[in-house]
Amino acid sequence: KAGVTQTPRYLIKTRGQQVTLSCSPISGHRSVSWYQQTPGQGLQFLFEYFSETQRNKGNFPGRFSGRQFSNSRSEMNVSTLELGDSALYLCASSRTIGGRNTIYFGEGSWLTVV
Amino acid sequence: GQNIDQPTEMTATEGAIVQINCTYQTSGFNGLFWYQQHAGEAPTFLSYNVLDGLEEKGRFSSFLSRSKGYSYLLLKELQMKDSASYLCAVYSGAGSYQLTFGKGTKLSVIP
């Protein structure tokens, strides 16, 4: 059973540029969430998509956006990159089975802004 | 508001037992997750507690007390490979799979 797949794994961008990250959830999982992880702030929730609709959004500026496609794959976009956007971006795939919630993470995309 | 506290660092000896505590104060609660994260890697699922009590899974056990806003992760027979960060995360429910994470506990296992 394939896990959560994120691409690209590593990327370097320049301040002011924009970046798009992709996430393919576990087959059958309709929810995809995005998190930003930095040494100082830990893991912080960006947003969650379920059946192509944004269900919840964290406290991040509008430069951070996302979408979900009909096959549950999701993308997140960061525009006008700032140095502080350098982080590990994690995607989580979720589903409730038999009343128990399962939330699994992908390998992450390491973004460095220079 | 959301507040989840864990010790920043812990050190334990190979073969020993270690308990990592997590206290939480959140506006909603529908369960608590524990994840393990090795440096440079993604968090991997360890446990999920919804009801009070202890859940055991091999060398790892997790305990929850909802009335006290408290959980712990117990690691037995420590191995060097257990050196990692351990993340406590509260699932609030309310129509979303959003998790609120603590800052994580970095565990170092020494020979």
Interface residues (C-beta under 8 A of the other chain):
Chain A: S31 S33 Y35 G42 L43 Q44 F45 E48 F50 R55 N56 G58 L90 A92 S94 R100 N101 T102 I103 Y104 F105 G106 E107 G108
Chain B: N30 G31 F33 Y35 E41 A42 P43 T44 F45 Y48 V50 L87 A89 Y91 G95 S96 Y97 Q98 L99 T100 F101 G102 K103 G104
